[in-house]
Amino acid sequence: MLNAPQARPIPPPAANEPVGLKVTPGAPITVEARVNGVPLTLIVDTGADRTVISPDAIERAGLGNQGGPPVQVVGVTGTTTATLVTVPLLDVAGTRIGPIVVVAHALPQSFRGSEAPSGAGAVDGLLGRDVLDVFTLSVDTASGRATLTPR
C-alpha cells in the first residue's frame, strides 16, 4: 500500500518580523490585508473595538451570502445598525487570523474612492483592536514609519 503525501502547512513569515505599513502625511495609516485571497486596504484604527469591512469588500471576497445578526455601531458621528459577518481567514501582515466575526458596514464616501484622504487609495474598512491585539503596533511619526509585529 502506498502512503499518500501529507499536506504541509505553508510556513509563516519569520517569527516576529515587523511589517511596514503605508504612512502618508495627512492620511490614515493603512495596512494591506486579504480575505479569501481578495486584497483589501484597511485603516489602522486603534480607537475601534472591532474590525469593520465594507459590504462591497465582503461581496468581493465571496462572503456576501451571510445573513448575520444586526449590531448597533456607536461612533463619534452617531449610532447606526450594521451586520456581523464571520470571515474564515483574515491575513494581515503575514499573520492569519480566523475565523473572526467582523462588522459589515459601509465607510463614509470620503474613504472609499477617489475622494479618499490625500495620498490614500480606496479603503475597504478599519482594522480594529480585535485584530491589533495580536500585534505590536509601532508608530514613529518623526521618521514617517509604522510597523506591525506579530506577538
FIKOLZA-1660 file (N, C-alpha, C; in steps of 0.1 Angstrom, whole numbers, plus 5000, padded with zeros to 4 digits):
% residues 151
   i   px   py   pz ch aa at
   1 5008 4988 5000  A  M  N
   1 5000 5000 5000  A  M CA
   1 5009 5012 5000  A  M  C
   2 5006 5022 4991  A  L  N
   2 5013 5034 4990  A  L CA
   2 5008 5044 5000  A  L  C
   3 5017 5052 5006  A  N  N
   3 5013 5062 5015  A  N CA
   3 5010 5075 5007  A  N  C
   4 4999 5081 5009  A  A  N
   4 4995 5094 5003  A  A CA
   4 5004 5105 5009  A  A  C
   5 5008 5114 5001  A  P  N
   5 5016 5125 5007  A  P CA
   5 5007 5133 5016  A  P  C
   6 5013 5137 5027  A  Q  N
   6 5006 5145 5037  A  Q CA
   6 5007 5160 5033  A  Q  C
   7 4996 5167 5036  A  A  N
   7 4995 5181 5034  A  A CA
   7 5005 5188 5044  A  A  C
   8 5012 5198 5039  A  R  N
   8 5020 5205 5048  A  R CA
   8 5016 5220 5049  A  R  C
   9 5016 5225 5061  A  P  N
   9 5012 5239 5063  A  P CA
   9 5021 5248 5056  A  P  C
  10 5016 5259 5051  A  I  N
  10 5025 5269 5045  A  I CA
  10 5033 5276 5056  A  I  C
  11 5046 5276 5055  A  P  N
  11 5054 5282 5066  A  P CA
  11 5050 5297 5068  A  P  C
  12 5049 5301 5080  A  P  N
  12 5046 5315 5083  A  P CA
  12 5058 5323 5080  A  P  C
  13 5057 5337 5079  A  P  N
  13 5069 5345 5077  A  P CA
  13 5077 5343 5090  A  P  C
  14 5090 5348 5089  A  A  N
  14 5099 5347 5101  A  A CA
  14 5092 5353 5113  A  A  C
  15 5093 5345 5124  A  A  N
  15 5086 5349 5136  A  A CA
  15 5090 5363 5140  A  A  C
  16 5079 5371 5144  A  N  N
  16 5081 5384 5150  A  N CA
  16 5088 5394 5141  A  N  C
  17 5087 5392 5128  A  E  N
  17 5093 5401 5118  A  E CA
  17 5083 5413 5116  A  E  C
  18 5088 5425 5118  A  P  N
  18 5079 5437 5116  A  P CA
  18 5075 5438 5101  A  P  C
  19 5063 5442 5099  A  V  N
  19 5058 5445 5085  A  V CA
  19 5055 5460 5084  A  V  C
  20 5061 5467 5074  A  G  N
  20 5059 5481 5073  A  G CA
  20 5045 5484 5068  A  G  C
  21 5040 5495 5073  A  L  N
  21 5026 5500 5069  A  L CA
  21 5028 5512 5060  A  L  C
  22 5017 5515 5053  A  K  N
  22 5017 5527 5045  A  K CA
  22 5014 5539 5053  A  K  C
  23 5024 5548 5053  A  V  N
  23 5022 5560 5061  A  V CA
  23 5024 5572 5051  A  V  C
  24 5014 5580 5050  A  T  N
  24 5014 5592 5041  A  T CA
  24 5010 5604 5050  A  T  C
  25 5018 5614 5050  A  P  N
  25 5015 5626 5058  A  P CA
  25 5001 5631 5055  A  P  C
  26 4993 5633 5066  A  G  N
  26 4980 5638 5065  A  G CA
  26 4969 5628 5062  A  G  C
  27 4973 5615 5060  A  A  N
  27 4964 5605 5057  A  A CA
  27 4964 5594 5068  A  A  C
  28 4954 5586 5070  A  P  N
  28 4954 5575 5079  A  P CA
  28 4965 5565 5076  A  P  C
  29 4970 5558 5086  A  I  N
  29 4979 5547 5084  A  I CA
  29 4971 5535 5079  A  I  C
  30 4976 5528 5068  A  T  N
  30 4968 5517 5063  A  T CA
  30 4977 5505 5062  A  T  C
  31 4970 5493 5061  A  V  N
  31 4977 5480 5060  A  V CA
  31 4969 5472 5049  A  V  C
  32 4977 5464 5042  A  E  N
  32 4971 5455 5032  A  E CA
  32 4967 5443 5039  A  E  C
  33 4955 5438 5036  A  A  N
  33 4950 5425 5042  A  A CA
  33 4944 5417 5030  A  A  C
  34 4941 5405 5033  A  R  N
  34 4934 5396 5024  A  R CA
  34 4923 5388 5031  A  R  C
  35 4912 5387 5024  A  V  N
  35 4901 5378 5028  A  V CA
  35 4898 5369 5016  A  V  C
  36 4899 5356 5018  A  N  N
  36 4897 5347 5007  A  N CA
  36 4905 5350 4995  A  N  C
  37 4917 5355 4998  A  G  N
  37 4927 5359 4987  A  G CA
  37 4924 5372 4981  A  G  C
  38 4914 5379 4984  A  V  N
  38 4910 5392 4979  A  V CA
  38 4917 5403 4986  A  V  C
  39 4925 5411 4980  A  P  N
  39 4932 5422 4987  A  P CA
  39 4923 5433 4991  A  P  C
  40 4926 5437 5004  A  L  N
  40 4918 5448 5010  A  L CA
  40 4928 5459 5015  A  L  C
  41 4924 5471 5016  A  T  N
  41 4932 5481 5023  A  T CA
  41 4923 5485 5035  A  T  C
  42 4930 5484 5047  A  L  N
  42 4923 5487 5059  A  L CA
  42 4930 5499 5067  A  L  C
  43 4923 5508 5072  A  I  N
  43 4928 5518 5081  A  I CA
  43 4931 5512 5094  A  I  C
  44 4943 5514 5100  A  V  N
  44 4947 5510 5113  A  V CA
  44 4940 5520 5123  A  V  C
  45 4930 5514 5130  A  D  N
  45 4922 5523 5139  A  D CA
  45 4922 5518 5153  A  D  C
  46 4931 5523 5161  A  T  N
  46 4933 5519 5175  A  T CA
  46 4921 5523 5184  A  T  C
  47 4912 5531 5178  A  G  N
  47 4900 5535 5186  A  G CA
  47 4888 5526 5183  A  G  C
  48 4889 5517 5173  A  A  N
  48 4878 5508 5170  A  A CA
  48 4880 5495 5178  A  A  C
  49 4869 5492 5185  A  D  N
  49 4869 5479 5192  A  D CA
  49 4870 5467 5183  A  D  C
  50 4862 5468 5171  A  R  N
  50 4861 5457 5162  A  R CA
  50 4866 5461 5148  A  R  C
  51 4869 5451 5140  A  T  N
  51 4873 5453 5127  A  T CA
  51 4860 5455 5118  A  T  C
  52 4861 5465 5109  A  V  N
  52 4849 5468 5101  A  V CA
  52 4854 5466 5086  A  V  C
  53 4846 5459 5079  A  I  N
  53 4849 5457 5064  A  I CA
  53 4836 5461 5057  A  I  C
  54 4838 5468 5046  A  S  N
  54 4826 5473 5039  A  S CA
  54 4819 5461 5032  A  S  C
  55 4805 5463 5031  A  P  N
  55 4798 5452 5024  A  P CA
  55 4803 5449 5010  A  P  C
  56 4808 5460 5003  A  D  N
  56 4813 5457 4989  A  D CA
  56 4825 5448 4990  A  D  C
  57 4834 5450 5000  A  A  N
  57 4846 5441 5001  A  A CA
  57 4842 5427 5005  A  A  C
  58 4832 5426 5014  A  I  N
  58 4826 5413 5018  A  I CA
  58 4821 5406 5006  A  I  C
  59 4814 5413 4997  A  E  N
  59 4809 5407 4984  A  E CA
  59 4821 5402 4975  A  E  C
  60 4831 5411 4973  A  R  N
  60 4843 5407 4965  A  R CA
  60 4849 5395 4970  A  R  C
  61 4849 5393 4983  A  A  N
  61 4856 5381 4989  A  A CA
  61 4847 5369 4989  A  A  C
  62 4835 5370 4983  A  G  N
  62 4826 5359 4982  A  G CA
  62 4819 5355 4995  A  G  C
  63 4818 5364 5004  A  L  N
  63 4811 5362 5017  A  L CA
  63 4798 5369 5019  A  L  C
  64 4793 5374 5008  A  G  N
  64 4781 5383 5009  A  G CA
  64 4768 5375 5011  A  G  C
  65 4769 5362 5011  A  N  N
  65 4756 5354 5013  A  N CA
  65 4753 5352 5028  A  N  C
  66 4761 5357 5037  A  Q  N
  66 4758 5356 5051  A  Q CA
  66 4748 5366 5056  A  Q  C
  67 4738 5361 5062  A  G  N
  67 4728 5370 5068  A  G CA
  67 4730 5371 5083  A  G  C
  68 4741 5377 5087  A  G  N
  68 4745 5377 5101  A  G CA
  68 4735 5386 5109  A  G  C
  69 4736 5385 5122  A  P  N
  69 4728 5393 5131  A  P CA
  69 4731 5408 5130  A  P  C
  70 4721 5416 5132  A  P  N
  70 4724 5431 5132  A  P CA
  70 4731 5434 5145  A  P  C
  71 4739 5445 5145  A  V  N
  71 4746 5450 5156  A  V CA
  71 4745 5465 5156  A  V  C
  72 4744 5472 5167  A  Q  N
  72 4744 5486 5168  A  Q CA
  72 4759 5491 5169  A  Q  C
  73 4762 5501 5160  A  V  N
  73 4776 5506 5160  A  V CA
  73 4775 5521 5165  A  V  C
  74 4783 5523 5175  A  V  N
  74 4783 5537 5181  A  V CA
  74 4797 5543 5178  A  V  C
  75 4797 5555 5172  A  G  N
  75 4809 5561 5169  A  G CA
  75 4808 5576 5171  A  G  C
  76 4819 5583 5168  A  V  N
  76 4819 5598 5170  A  V CA
  76 4808 5605 5162  A  V  C
  77 4804 5599 5151  A  T  N
  77 4794 5605 5142  A  T CA
  77 4780 5601 5145  A  T  C
  78 4778 5592 5155  A  G  N
  78 4764 5588 5159  A  G CA
  78 4763 5573 5160  A  G  C
  79 4750 5568 5159  A  T  N
  79 4747 5554 5161  A  T CA
  79 4741 5549 5148  A  T  C
  80 4744 5537 5144  A  T  N
  80 4738 5531 5132  A  T CA
  80 4737 5516 5134  A  T  C
  81 4731 5509 5124  A  T  N
  81 4730 5495 5125  A  T CA
  81 4738 5489 5114  A  T  C
  82 4745 5478 5117  A  A  N
  82 4754 5471 5108  A  A CA
  82 4751 5456 5109  A  A  C
  83 4758 5448 5102  A  T  N
  83 4756 5433 5103  A  T CA
  83 4769 5427 5107  A  T  C
  84 4769 5416 5114  A  L  N
  84 4780 5408 5118  A  L CA
  84 4782 5397 5107  A  L  C
  85 4795 5395 5103  A  V  N
  85 4798 5385 5093  A  V CA
  85 4810 5378 5098  A  V  C
  86 4810 5364 5096  A  T  N
  86 4821 5356 5100  A  T CA
  86 4831 5355 5088  A  T  C
  87 4843 5359 5090  A  V  N
  87 4853 5358 5080  A  V CA
  87 4862 5346 5084  A  V  C
  88 4863 5336 5075  A  P  N
  88 4870 5323 5079  A  P CA
  88 4885 5326 5081  A  P  C
  89 4891 5335 5073  A  L  N
  89 4905 5337 5074  A  L CA
  89 4908 5351 5070  A  L  C
  90 4914 5359 5079  A  L  N
  90 4919 5373 5076  A  L CA
  90 4934 5373 5077  A  L  C
  91 4940 5376 5066  A  D  N
  91 4955 5376 5065  A  D CA
  91 4959 5391 5066  A  D  C
  92 4966 5394 5077  A  V  N
  92 4971 5408 5079  A  V CA
  92 4986 5407 5082  A  V  C
  93 4994 5414 5074  A  A  N
  93 5008 5414 5077  A  A CA
  93 5015 5400 5078  A  A  C
  94 5010 5391 5070  A  G  N
  94 5015 5378 5070  A  G CA
  94 5010 5369 5082  A  G  C
  95 5001 5374 5090  A  T  N
  95 4996 5367 5101  A  T CA
  95 4981 5363 5097  A  T  C
  96 4978 5350 5099  A  R  N
  96 4965 5345 5096  A  R CA
  96 4956 5345 5108  A  R  C
  97 4945 5351 5108  A  I  N
  97 4936 5352 5119  A  I CA
  97 4922 5347 5115  A  I  C
  98 4917 5339 5123  A  G  N
  98 4903 5334 5119  A  G CA
  98 4900 5321 5125  A  G  C
  99 4887 5318 5124  A  P  N
  99 4877 5327 5120  A  P CA
  99 4875 5338 5129  A  P  C
 100 4870 5349 5123  A  I  N
 100 4868 5361 5131  A  I CA
 100 4855 5368 5127  A  I  C
 101 4848 5373 5136  A  V  N
 101 4835 5380 5133  A  V CA
 101 4838 5395 5131  A  V  C
 102 4835 5400 5120  A  V  N
 102 4837 5414 5117  A  V CA
 102 4824 5421 5115  A  V  C
 103 4824 5435 5116  A  V  N
 103 4813 5443 5113  A  V CA
 103 4812 5447 5098  A  V  C
 104 4802 5443 5092  A  A  N
 104 4800 5447 5078  A  A CA
 104 4792 5460 5077  A  A  C
 105 4799 5471 5074  A  H  N
 105 4794 5484 5074  A  H CA
 105 4801 5493 5064  A  H  C
 106 4793 5501 5056  A  A  N
 106 4799 5510 5046  A  A CA
 106 4806 5521 5053  A  A  C
 107 4818 5524 5048  A  L  N
 107 4825 5535 5053  A  L CA
 107 4821 5548 5046  A  L  C
 108 4823 5560 5052  A  P  N
 108 4820 5572 5045  A  P CA
 108 4826 5573 5031  A  P  C
 109 4819 5579 5022  A  Q  N
 109 4824 5580 5008  A  Q CA
 109 4838 5586 5007  A  Q  C
 110 4841 5595 5017  A  S  N
 110 4854 5601 5016  A  S CA
 110 4866 5591 5018  A  S  C
 111 4863 5579 5023  A  F  N
 111 4873 5569 5025  A  F CA
 111 4873 5559 5013  A  F  C
 112 4862 5558 5005  A  R  N
 112 4860 5547 4996  A  R CA
 112 4866 5548 4982  A  R  C
 113 4870 5560 4978  A  G  N
 113 4874 5560 4964  A  G CA
 113 4883 5572 4961  A  G  C
 114 4880 5579 4950  A  S  N
 114 4888 5590 4945  A  S CA
 114 4888 5602 4955  A  S  C
 115 4878 5602 4963  A  E  N
 115 4877 5613 4973  A  E CA
 115 4884 5610 4986  A  E  C
 116 4892 5599 4986  A  A  N
 116 4899 5594 4998  A  A CA
 116 4908 5605 5003  A  A  C
 117 4912 5605 5016  A  P  N
 117 4921 5615 5021  A  P CA
 117 4934 5616 5013  A  P  C
 118 4940 5627 5012  A  S  N
 118 4951 5630 5004  A  S CA
 118 4962 5619 5005  A  S  C
 119 4966 5613 4994  A  G  N
 119 4976 5603 4993  A  G CA
 119 4971 5589 4996  A  G  C
 120 4959 5588 4999  A  A  N
 120 4953 5574 5002  A  A CA
 120 4945 5569 4990  A  A  C
 121 4945 5556 4989  A  G  N
 121 4937 5550 4978  A  G CA
 121 4924 5546 4984  A  G  C
 122 4916 5538 4977  A  A  N
 122 4904 5533 4982  A  A CA
 122 4906 5525 4995  A  A  C
 123 4897 5527 5005  A  V  N
 123 4898 5520 5017  A  V CA
 123 4886 5510 5019  A  V  C
 124 4888 5498 5023  A  D  N
 124 4878 5488 5024  A  D CA
 124 4873 5486 5039  A  D  C
 125 4879 5492 5048  A  G  N
 125 4875 5490 5062  A  G CA
 125 4885 5496 5072  A  G  C
 126 4882 5492 5085  A  L  N
 126 4890 5496 5096  A  L CA
 126 4896 5483 5103  A  L  C
 127 4908 5483 5106  A  L  N
 127 4914 5473 5114  A  L CA
 127 4914 5477 5128  A  L  C
 128 4905 5470 5136  A  G  N
 128 4902 5473 5150  A  G CA
 128 4911 5466 5160  A  G  C
 129 4909 5469 5172  A  R  N
 129 4917 5463 5183  A  R CA
 129 4915 5448 5184  A  R  C
 130 4904 5442 5179  A  D  N
 130 4902 5428 5180  A  D CA
 130 4913 5420 5172  A  D  C
 131 4918 5427 5161  A  V  N
 131 4929 5421 5154  A  V CA
 131 4942 5427 5158  A  V  C
 132 4943 5440 5161  A  L  N
 132 4955 5446 5165  A  L CA
 132 4961 5440 5178  A  L  C
 133 4953 5434 5186  A  D  N
 133 4957 5428 5198  A  D CA
 133 4967 5416 5196  A  D  C
 134 4968 5411 5184  A  V  N
 134 4978 5400 5182  A  V CA
 134 4991 5406 5176  A  V  C
 135 4992 5419 5176  A  F  N
 135 5004 5426 5171  A  F CA
 135 5009 5436 5181  A  F  C
 136 5021 5440 5179  A  T  N
 136 5027 5452 5185  A  T CA
 136 5027 5463 5174  A  T  C
 137 5020 5474 5176  A  L  N
 137 5020 5485 5166  A  L CA
 137 5030 5495 5171  A  L  C
 138 5039 5498 5162  A  S  N
 138 5049 5509 5164  A  S CA
 138 5047 5520 5154  A  S  C
 139 5046 5532 5159  A  V  N
 139 5045 5544 5150  A  V CA
 139 5056 5554 5154  A  V  C
 140 5064 5557 5144  A  D  N
 140 5074 5567 5145  A  D CA
 140 5071 5579 5136  A  D  C
 141 5064 5588 5142  A  T  N
 141 5060 5600 5133  A  T CA
 141 5072 5608 5128  A  T  C
 142 5082 5609 5136  A  A  N
 142 5094 5617 5131  A  A CA
 142 5100 5611 5119  A  A  C
 143 5100 5598 5117  A  S  N
 143 5106 5592 5105  A  S CA
 143 5095 5588 5095  A  S  C
 144 5082 5590 5099  A  G  N
 144 5072 5586 5090  A  G CA
 144 5070 5571 5087  A  G  C
 145 5073 5563 5098  A  R  N
 145 5073 5549 5096  A  R CA
 145 5063 5543 5107  A  R  C
 146 5057 5532 5103  A  A  N
 146 5049 5524 5112  A  A CA
 146 5050 5510 5109  A  A  C
 147 5050 5501 5119  A  T  N
 147 5051 5487 5117  A  T CA
 147 5042 5479 5125  A  T  C
 148 5038 5467 5120  A  L  N
 148 5031 5457 5128  A  L CA
 148 5040 5445 5130  A  L  C
 149 5041 5441 5143  A  T  N
 149 5050 5430 5146  A  T CA
 149 5041 5419 5152  A  T  C
 150 5040 5407 5147  A  P  N
 150 5032 5397 5153  A  P CA
 150 5038 5394 5167  A  P  C
 151 5029 5391 5177  A  R  N
 151 5034 5388 5191  A  R CA
 151 5037 5374 5192  A  R  C
% end
